[in-house]
Amino acid sequence: MGHVSKRTEGKAEEIGGKIKGAVGKMLGNKQMEAEGKGKELKGEAKQEVAKAGERTKGAVEQIAGKTKHFVGEVFDNEQMKLEGKAKELKGKAREAGNR
């Protein structure tokens, strides 16, 4: 369980930045408020980069799945067709889950 995803890391940084910014605003500390906003934006950016990477993986899975399904069709191999379709659907789900 030691591995934290970049998306989770980015979310934690975003939340930490929001908290720091709010505390800075409450205390009238403009520097702390600005640092918090910077940290929040950096966290948001990390999340977007992670999601883009997952969307790319999803697209690659879809293509590989479609290819395997097609080859299964050509050779009339039911198992290969099903495995290909499953991989294609997995790729679509990965893409959709990272919008």
LINHUPE-V25753 format. One record per backbone hydrogen bond with DSSP energy under -1.0 kcal/mol. CO is the residue of the C=O (numbers start at 0). NH is the residue of the N-H. E is the energy in kcal/mol with one decimal. If there is no record, write none. Layout:
BEGIN
{{CO,NH,E} {CO,NH,E}}
END
This chain:
BEGIN
{{4,8,-2.7} {5,9,-2.4} {6,10,-2.1} {7,11,-2.5} {8,12,-2.1} {9,13,-2.5} {10,14,-2.6} {11,15,-2.6} {12,16,-2.4} {13,17,-2.3} {14,18,-2.4} {15,19,-2.6} {16,20,-2.7} {17,21,-2.4} {18,22,-2.6} {19,23,-2.6} {20,24,-2.3} {21,25,-2.6} {22,26,-2.3} {23,28,-2.8} {28,32,-2.3} {29,33,-2.6} {30,34,-2.6} {31,35,-2.3} {32,36,-2.0} {33,37,-2.4} {34,38,-2.3} {35,39,-2.5} {36,40,-2.4} {37,41,-2.2} {38,42,-2.2} {39,43,-2.1} {40,44,-2.3} {41,45,-2.2} {42,46,-1.8} {43,47,-2.0} {44,48,-2.3} {45,49,-2.2} {46,50,-2.4} {47,51,-2.3} {48,52,-2.0} {49,53,-1.9} {50,54,-2.3} {51,55,-2.1} {52,56,-2.1} {53,57,-2.4} {54,58,-2.2} {55,59,-2.3} {56,60,-2.4} {57,61,-2.3} {58,62,-2.2} {59,63,-2.6} {60,64,-2.7} {61,65,-2.8} {62,66,-2.5} {63,67,-2.5} {64,68,-2.6} {65,69,-2.6} {66,70,-2.6} {67,71,-2.3} {68,72,-2.0} {69,73,-2.6} {70,74,-2.4} {71,76,-2.8} {76,80,-2.2} {77,81,-2.4} {78,82,-2.7} {79,83,-2.4} {80,84,-2.3} {81,85,-2.5} {82,86,-2.3} {83,87,-2.3} {84,88,-2.4} {85,89,-2.2} {86,90,-2.3} {87,91,-2.2} {88,92,-2.4} {89,93,-2.2} {90,94,-2.3} {91,95,-2.7} {92,96,-2.3} {94,97,-1.4}}
END
